Amino acid sequence: MKELEAIDKKYVLNTYARNYTNFKKGVNATLFDQDEKDYIDFTSGIGVVSVGHGNKRVSEAICNQVNNITHISNLYVIEPQALLAQKIQQLCGYDMAMFFANSGAEANEGAIKIARKYGQIKFDNKKYKVITLEHSFHGRTITTVKATGQKSMHKDDFSPYPDGFSFDAKIDDIYSSIDNETVAVMIELVQGEGGVQPFDKESIQKLASFLKEKEILLIVDEVQTGAYRTGEFLASNLYDIEPDIITMAKGIGGGVPIGIVLTKYKDILVPGDHGSTFGGNYLSTAAALEVCNILDDLKNSGKLDETIIYFEEKLKTFYENHKDIFISSVGLGLMRGLRVKDSDTLNSIIKNANKNGVLVLKAGKNTLRFLPPLTITKKEIDEGFKRLEKAVC
Ligand SMILES: *Cc1c(COP(=O)(O)O)cnc(C)c1O
C-alpha cells in the first residue's frame, strides 16, 4: 500500500488530490480494497460505470471483441460503430448522425467545430461566437476550459485561450448576450460539476424555441446527463426539446473511454474536416453497444424508474434527518446532490464516508454528490445510506 503510493507519487503527475485506497475488485455498486474491506459506490467513477463494476454482459462483449479485433481504423467501416450509432439514434429518437471520439472534452470540441463550420457556411457574415453558462463545465482542453463558466479554471498559466466564447451568462442573460456573430449556445440541462443544478423545463423550452427562431444552434452537453442518468436516455428527452447538437461520454461506455457528438446537421463535416485515431474503434463501440442494450432493458423492465424512486426516498430521509448539515436537496434521476452548509463540513463528510465504507463525491464548492450505478440494488442503497448515517454522526 505504502509502496504503491510511493510509486504513484514518483512517476505519475500530481494533478489530482488522490485517495490511496487500492481497489481490487468490483461487483455492481460494491467495491473491495486490498484488505477485502467493502465500499458502497455512490459515484460510479464520476458517472461512468453506469451498469456497475464487473458487469458480466459488458465484460463478455469486450472479451469477445478484443479476442478478435480491437482496432483497425476509421479508414474502414467498423461494424459495432455503425450498430451503436443506429442504436443510439433509436434510443434518443432524434433524426441525427454521429461522430465518435474518446472523451467528453473531445466530444465538445467536435460540437464546437460543427457549430463553427455551420456559422461559416450558412450565413453571409461569419458567425463563430459560443455562449455558455456560469457554473458550467465542458472539459479540460484549452478550448473547453475557455467554454467552462468557472473563472477559477481560466488560469493565466495556460493563456492565451481561443476567442469567441462568453462563459458567464445566466439562462435569462442569454437573450441579451446574443449578437450578429453568435452561432451557438452550449448548456448542460443539469449542471453536474457546477453543483448538480437542474434548469427548469419551461425556461429551457423557451430558450430552445427562441434559438430555433434566430437560427442559433443549441448544443446540449449530455456528457454527464446522458445514458439514462436522469431517467430518460437523454436529459433532452426528459426536457422535451430537440437540440441541434448533443454530446455524450461518461456513462455510455460503462468504463471504456468514448465520446460522441450527435447532430441533425449531417452534411456539415466532410472528409478531412475532423477525425480521431482511436475514436469509435471496435473495443469502445462493442462495449458501448452492450451498455445501451443493458440500459434499454433496465428502462423497459421498469427497474430503472423503480431504483430512482427508491434512491430518492432514501436520500430524502437522510436529508430530513440532517437539516442541521444540509441546506437543500438538488438533482434529477440518479444524479443527485445535497447542499452542505459549508465546504469544510462537506470535506469531512466525504472523508468519514470513505472510512465508513461508502464512496461519495463533491460538486461545486458545497454539494455532496451522488452518481450511483444505474444498476444499484435496493440492498446496496440501504447499506450505503446506513453507512452515510454513521459518517455524519
Ligand atoms: C465530465 C464532463 C466533461 C468532460 O469529460 P472528459 O471525459 O473528462 O473530457 C464535459 N462536460 C460535462 C458536462 C462533464 O460532466
The ligand as a MOL file (V3000), in Angstrom:
LIG
                    3D

  0  0  0     0  0            999 V3000
M  V30 BEGIN CTAB
M  V30 COUNTS 15 15 0 0 0
M  V30 BEGIN ATOM
M  V30 1 C -17.0740 15.2470 -17.2760 0
M  V30 2 C -17.6560 16.2590 -18.1580 0
M  V30 3 C -16.9680 16.7430 -19.2850 0
M  V30 4 C -15.5470 16.3400 -19.6010 0
M  V30 5 O -15.4450 14.9950 -19.9250 0
M  V30 6 P -13.9870 14.3220 -20.0470 0
M  V30 7 O -14.3000 12.9260 -20.4980 0
M  V30 8 O -13.3640 14.3820 -18.6960 0
M  V30 9 O -13.2270 15.0860 -21.0430 0
M  V30 10 C -17.6150 17.6550 -20.1120 0
M  V30 11 N -18.8690 18.0700 -19.8520 0
M  V30 12 C -19.5560 17.6250 -18.7870 0
M  V30 13 C -20.9490 18.1070 -18.5670 0
M  V30 14 C -18.9800 16.7160 -17.8930 0
M  V30 15 O -19.6530 16.3040 -16.8160 0
M  V30 END ATOM
M  V30 BEGIN BOND
M  V30 1 1 1 2
M  V30 2 1 2 3
M  V30 3 2 2 14
M  V30 4 1 3 4
M  V30 5 2 3 10
M  V30 6 1 4 5
M  V30 7 1 5 6
M  V30 8 2 6 7
M  V30 9 1 6 8
M  V30 10 1 6 9
M  V30 11 1 10 11
M  V30 12 2 11 12
M  V30 13 1 12 13
M  V30 14 1 12 14
M  V30 15 1 14 15
M  V30 END BOND
M  V30 END CTAB
M  END
